[in-house]
């Protein structure tokens, strides 16, 4: 692409920096974009100009420049150092850079930072503030008050069963979440619908998780509910603790995710199906489609791991593709499982030698290369 039309390549990369195309903010793009800038030899000036955009654009550009600096770009390093001295969102940029750069790259910015703070030293945590003696004193972690701590579990369940006590339900869940598993909660769950009809009461999933397999019979009823929040609780329980008879319900949930383009939560269902191995072969087509088409890259690797347990046919080429993935977990999977060959070895060397790469991936690539060398 760079050799045929470098201007078009630059415009695509710059567009990805100006506008956030991610489906979810947890999806990782910084390293992928930084590699495109470096490997395509794109000019850095237009990239650095993005620091002058809104807060989101500045953050995306700063992450890319941080990595490019680690990769050896003095221009990227100086662009961020200059922004710390004069940019609007300088504190966020400085804190992020201090978290990944060598201390000598930012320590001399102390004077500029102190000047820009203008006496506003509150809410400063971690680096560089700790090194400069500006970090706030560690505070005790706030503990959520439990006004019902003295009540018996039986009394707590009575409050949950009383619609007139809805204002107390949050406090009840705080108390129950801090206690041992309470089976008496199960029959009450369908009546605990939240006012917005979308999400369950805070801490209700946590209280149910303590019940483990005891919640499975009730969960089999919940998955048939019309309320999304209740059906979601049921599928969560079945994914973690269900048995082979629950596979159809989990496959149906995965199909709804695909049909309704619900791109968040599929990884939990995929992990649940992976527990059954070949018995869950009915999910294979859906898992392959989700791997290929979901825009939520953070969840994609779970589909691939499930396929590996259920039906690994034809995954060799996918593992090779993972070596170029934007997500660390996917690259690690590719490093571990991509079949040996010239292309794979070349990419492993690339990952192992790239100072921008995550340390876990670099170490895994080095280990895999050593193992491949020993096999010769």
Phi, psi and omega in degrees: 000317182295318182292325183280318183206079182297330180294319178294320179298316180298319182295321178296312181296316180297325177296322178292336178275323181288323182238137182272106181269000181294144175286327183221141184293346178280345179292138186265129178228343190302310182295319179301313181291321179299320179294323177297316179299314182287310187288334176268002179054045180283148178296142186273338182305309180297330177293311182297333178301334180295344177298337180274005180278197178290179186299318180295316179296316179302318180296315180298315182293319181298320179298320179293316180294324176303314182291319179298324176297317177298330179280000175112004181275107175293329179296319179294318180298315182291329177298318179287321178297320177294324179293322178301325182285334188220350186281161184289316184258041189297326183295315179298318180296316180296314181297320180293315180296320180295336180281345183230346181266157170299145186301328182292345179280342183229350186298328182281001176272004183302314182300314179297321180293315179300319180296319183286333178294326179050047177084357181267077183262014180280157177059037176257124184226152174065207180268149007273001190294324179296316180296327183268006177072025183248354183291144177294150178296138179304131179255155176295136179297128181296133179254128180299127181297147181237084183294347181252020184301329183275353182280149176287160177297326178298319179293322178298318179293326176299319179295320179294329181281352183258107179302333180288348181257021184306325181296344180264352189299321180298318178295324178298317181293326175300314181294315182293324181294340181265001183249178176294166181306137182238098181300334180295349179287330190304309182293344182273341189306313183299339180269001184261035182300135180286155181302323182279351178069007186247310185248147178289168176304142175305137177076356176296314177301324179295318179294323179290324181300327179295335182282338177057228186295341178298336182273354186298311181303318179292321181299327178295334174279319183298324184296343178268000182288151177284333181287124183299322184295321182285317177298322178297319176299317181297315180294326177297318178294316182293325178297322182276323191229000183294171180246181184304326180294345181267358180302314180303322179294321180290321177296319179297322177295319178296323178293321176297320176304316182290311184295319183267005180054046175269099191268007180239121178115348181298331184293329178292319178294319179299316179296323177295317179293327180300333182297336187264357178057223186298340178297337182263028185298341178294347181266355189302311182300317180294318180297321179294320179295317180295320178301318185284325194244343182297137176278354184267085188296335181298328183266347191297321185296333178296326176295319180292319178296323177294318177300322180299328180275329187267309181204095185279009183303127174076014183276351184302315181291330178292320178297324176296316178302325181299335181295343177253006187290155178282339184266135181302316182299322179291319179296320177299320179295319178295319178300320183286322195242348181300132182294147183298145178173166182303317181296318181294316180296320179298317180290323176299319177296320178301311181294320182293329186264355186275113180293347177278341185289152175299142182301323180296321181288318179300315181296317180295321180294319177298317180295318180293319179298319179296319179294321178294324180294321180294333182287340183287000000 
